[in-house]
């Protein structure tokens, strides 16, 4: 869930910290979110999100299932278009994901 919390932290004002004690340093998704405007610092096993800055659409890569869903969430709140490469990562974990997003009003294209 931590990639999702990173997006929430980006949208909130102030600073948020995520600590992964099980897999220290597993914050590769932050560099993809940074392409959309996420501001962050990594100090040891702590990921600090500096929130309150707008996210903008960008071309990003889904590094894994959870990072991919976080990029979708960020893309939905970002200004402009977001393109997610390797989106198959997302679909393998969520049944009828594209259809569900569209039914909720998401402007989604696949392919």
Secondary structure, DSSP 8 states (H G I E B T S, - for coil): -HHHHHHHHHHSSEEEEEE-SSSTT--HHHHHHHTTT-EEEEETTEEEEEES---B--EEE--SHHHHHHHHHHHHHSBS--EEETTHHHHTTSTTHHHHHHHTT------
